[in-house]
Amino acid sequence: MYSADWSYPTKIKFGAGRLAELGESCEALGLARPLLVTDRGLAATKIVERAKDALKAAGYGAEMFAEVEPDPTDHILEMGLAAFREGGHDGVVAIGGGSALDLGKTVAFMAHQTRPVWDFEDIGDWWTRANADVIRPVVAVPTTSGTGSEVSRATVITNSVTQTKKIIFHHKLMPSIAILDPMLTVGLPPVLTAGTGMDALTHNIEAFCGKYPHPLADGIALEGTRLARENLLRAYQDGSDIEARGNMMIASAMGAIAFQRGLGAVHALSHPIGTLYHTHHGMTNAVLMPHVFDWNRPEIEAKIERLTYHLRIGGGYDGFRQWLVDLAAAIKVPVSLTALGVRREDFRRIAEMSVLDPTAAANPRPFHVEGALEILEAAA
């Protein structure tokens, strides 16, 4: 597998073994005292130990905040902010899956703001409320191939009062440097390889089908989908396949770059389900995806035909849908929302929450509660 440096516009360092460049990356940003942010499960692993060694080799300390939980809440954010401020830190090294990356980015963003985090939700021009001059740099190191948070301009934080996931947006939430080292994903269990991989696939396809015109995002999403099509099953079947692992890291980053044009009903429904049931985000996306696309079919069929041409899948929309179903079966995605543990009695609540989610606005077909209920019933 090759190594390369790219900029889109985050500087991306891709290649096996490039975690060793972590200290050099902090130096390039002029950091004197970065805070390493990760999750509880990763904190005691060799990955974090190697990250600390790379920081120490460059003369840095290895102060760490390792209280990140899945779907981090505002409470965890406040703990991270306290650690950042009390330690006199001037930047963040975020390492882990999407939750750790999102929390680390939000800490760097919020450390010196004077307004509450909810004032920067992805609504209209709310992002302009932030003081951009005080946002601190982030080096992001993903250990999964799913969220693409290492190159995105948004984070997801759960409001513990309303029990809703909120998307926080600002251009400077985008990390300054991302290190994509496929060696860090080699030990990922098959079930997480499947879930995170389906998250990356969803980002690419849903972005491609999005409501708003963005030819640049279209091109990135097409290639990101191709990479996921050709490598997700390989990575699932052989976790040591470093080429497949590397290509899935690229597909994940491409999905996050593409979804700057918006997402849609898959994510609008997945967010409340994840909040209420703590299901894996990528697996939830995977269950919902065919049914959302069926509901959107009148608006997306022409785009799906372009996608199938690029992917060399025959049969137009129906062939595309069958490929999605077959892939999900091959990597053991649950067959329904019921199999995920979601109860029908919560469908209306989920539907009402989904239409308020910021991702709903970019759905190619006008999204409403009754449509959400149709999708949920089809996926049940």
N, C-alpha and C positions, 0 to 999 in steps of 0.2 A: 504494500500500500504506500502511495506517495505521500510526501509532505508538501504543504503550500501555505502561503499567506494571502488572504483576500481581505477586501474591505467593502461592506455593503450596508451602512457605512461603518458598523463596528469592525475593528481590526480583528480578523479571525486567524488564529494559528491552528492549523489542522495537521494532524499526523501522530502516529504512534510515538509515545515517549515524550511528548511536548509539555507534559505537566512539569517537567524539569525546568521549563522556562518561566515558571510562575514568579519567582523573585525578580527576574529581569523585566517582566511585564509590569510589576509594581514600580520598579525604578523608572521605566519609560513614562509612567504617569506622574512621577515626582512624589510618590507617596513616601511618607516617613514612618507611619504607624498604622498599617492596615489591620482591620479586624476580620478574622476568618469566620464566616457564617456557614453553618451546616446543620444537618439534622441529627437527632439523637442516635439513630441507627448507624449512620455513617461515621460518627465521631471517633469510634474506637477501631476503625478499619485501617488497613494498610494504605488505602487511598489517601486518607487524611494525614496519616503519618508521613507519606511521601510529599504531600503538599507542604506540611510543616518543615520538612527537611529542605525543600526547595526555597522556602522563605528564609530559613536560617542560613542557608548557604549564601544568600545575598545580603546577610547582615540584619535581617528583620527578626523581630520577636514572633511568637506564634500564639498570640492571644486569640481566644476562640469563644464564640457564642454558639452553642450546640443544642439549643432548646427548640429548634424548629420541629413542628409537627405537620402531618399532612393537612392540607387546607388551612394554612395558618390564619389565626384570628388577630384582631386588634390587640388582644391581651399579649400574645406572643410578640407582636410588633413593639409594644411598649417595653417589654423586657429587653428586646434587642436594641432599642434606642437608648435605654438606660446603660447597657453595656458599652455601646459606642461612645456615649458622652462621658461616662465616668472614666473610660480608658483613654480619653483624649485622642481618639482615632481620627484619621483624615481620609479614609477610604475603606472599601470593603472588598474582600475576596470571597465570593459566594461559590460554594461547591456542593453539588448534589443534584437531586431531581428538581422538578419545577417548583415545589414548595420552598426549598432552600434558596433557589435562585431568586424567586419572587420576594421572599422575606429580606434577603440581603440587599436587593435593589431598592426595596422600599425603605430600609433603614438608611441607606446612603442618600436617598431622596428626601426623607423627612427629618433627618438629624438636626437641621438648622432652619426648618420652616416654622412659621408662627401660627399657622392655621391647622385645624385637624385634618387628618388624612382623607376624610370623606368629602372635604371641599375640593378634592382633585379627582373625583370620580369622572369616568369617561362620558361626560355629558356636555354637549355643546363645546364652548370654549373655556370650560372650567379649568383646564390645564394652565391657562394664562394667569391664574391666581397665584401660582407658585413663584417663589423667588429663585430664578434659574441660576443666579450667581453663587448660591450656597450649596448647590447639589454636588455631592462628593462622587469621585470616580469609582467604578466597579470593574473588577476583573471577574468574569463568570466562567466557571468550569463545570459543565454538565457531566453527570455520571449516568444519564439515561438518554435515550433518543426519542423524545416525545414532545415536550412543551415548546422547545425553541426559545425559552425565556432568555437565553444568553444573547439573543440578537433582537429582542422585541422591545417596544416602547411602552409596554404595559405590565402591570402585575395584578394578581388576584388576591385580595385579602377578604376574609369572612368577617362581616359585622356580627359580633357576638350578641348584640341586642336584638337585631331583626332576623338573625339567622339567614342572611343572604350573602352571596358572594358578590363583591364589588370589584369592578375593574378600575384600577387607578392608572391614569394615563399622563405621560409627559414625554416629550422628545428626549429629554436627558435622563429618563429612566433606562434608556438603551445603554448597556454596558459599553465601556470604552474598548475593552479587549475581551475576546472570548477564546478560550483554549479548548479545542475539540480534539481530545486524545482518545481514540477508540479503545485503547487498552483499558480505560476506566470502565468500560461497559462489558468487558469480557465475562465478569462474574455475575452479571445480571441474570436472575432466574428466568426460565422460559415464560412464566406467566407475566412477569414484568416486561420482558422483551415484547411480548404480544401486546400488552396494554399500552405501553408507551409508543410502540410502533404504530398502532392503530390511531393513536392521538396525532402523530405526525402525518399519517395518511389523511386523516380527517381535515387537518389544517390546510393541507395542500388542495384537496378537492373542494372543500367548502369555500375556500378563498377563490378558487378558479370560477366557481359558480356564483360568486357574489353579485349583489345588485349594482354596485357602483363601478363605472368604467375605470380600468387601470391596466392597460396593456403590458406594462412592465411586470406587474404582479402575475398576470396571466402566464407569461413566459416562464417565470420562476416556478410557479405552481405546477405547470406541465412537467417540467423536468424533475421537480421534487416528487411528484406522483410516480413518475417512471422509476426513480431510484428506489422508492418504497416498494413498488410492485416487484422489482427484480431482486430485492435484498431482504425484505422482512421475513419471509418464510425461511430463507437461508439462515438468517441470524437466529431465528427461533429453533430451527432443527440442529444447528451447530453453533453454540455460543462462543466457540473459539475462532470462528471464521472472521478474521480481523478485517478482511475486505468488506464483507457484508455489514459488519459493525460500523466501519467507517462510513460507508455509504448511507447507512441509516442516520448517523449523526448529521451528515450533510443534508439529507432529506428533511430532518427535523428542523434544522436552521432555515432551510428554504421555505418550509411551511410558515414559520413565524415571520419571515420577511414578506411572504406573499399576503399574509392576512392583515397587513396594514390597510388593505382595501376593505376589511370587514370579514365577518364569518356568517353566522346565520342560525337557523332554528336548531341545528344539532347542538350547538353550544348553548343556545338559549334554554333548551330543555335539560341539557346535561348539568348545567350549573346548579339549578335548584335540586335536582335529584342527588347530586353529590353532597350538597349542603345538608339535606334531610336524612340521607341514608349512608353517607360516607362511602359511597361506591368509588371504585377507581375511575378517574375521569376518562382515561383512554378507553377502557372497557365499556363505559356508559356510552361514549361517542360511537363505539363500534356497533352496539346494539341498536342505537337510534338511526344510524346513518342511512341504511336502505329505505327505511320508512319515511324519513324526512325527504329524501331525494324523490321517492314516489309522490309525495304530496306536492313537491316543487316541480314535478316533471313537466307540466305545461310551460314553465318558464326556463327550464334548463336543458331541455332535450337537445337543442342544437349545440350547446356547449359540450354536453356529454359525448355527442358524436365526434366532435373535434378531439376530445380527450381520448376516446377509444381508438381513433386513428393514430394518435401519438403513441399509445400504449400497445398498439397492434392487437386489440381485442375486437373480435368480430361480433356482429349482431346488434350494433347500435346500443340504445339504452338498455334493452333487455340483456344483451350480452355483458354490458358493464355491471348491471345489478347482479347477475349470476356470478361474475368474478368476485364481487364483494362478498357474497354469501359463501362461496367456496373458500375464499381466503380466511374468513372468520371461522369457518368450521375446521380448517386445517390447523389453525393456531389456538383452537379451543376457546373461542369467545363464547360467553353465555348466549343462549339462543333467544332470550327474551328479557324484558324488564322484570317479569316475575322471577326468573332464574337469578336475577341480581338481588332479589329481595324487595323490590318495589311493590307496594300494595295499591290496588285499584282505588281504594277509598281516598288516597292522596292525589289522584290524578287531577282533580279540579284545582287543588291548591298549587300543584306543580305547574299546571297550565297558566294560572293567574300570575305566578311568579315569573314564568318564562317570558311573557310578553313585555315585562318591565325590564328584562335583562338587556344591557346595551348591545349585545350581539344580535338581538332580534331585528334591529333596524336594517341590517344589511341583507336580510333574507330576500332572495329574489322574488318571492311571492309575498304579498302583504300578510303578515303573521298576526293571528288573533287567537283568542282563547278557544274558540270552537275548533279551529284548525289544529291547535296544540292537542286538544282532546282526541281528535281523529288520529293523530300520529301516535299518541300514547296508547290508544286502544289497539292500533295495528301492531305496535311493538310489544304489547302485553304478553 
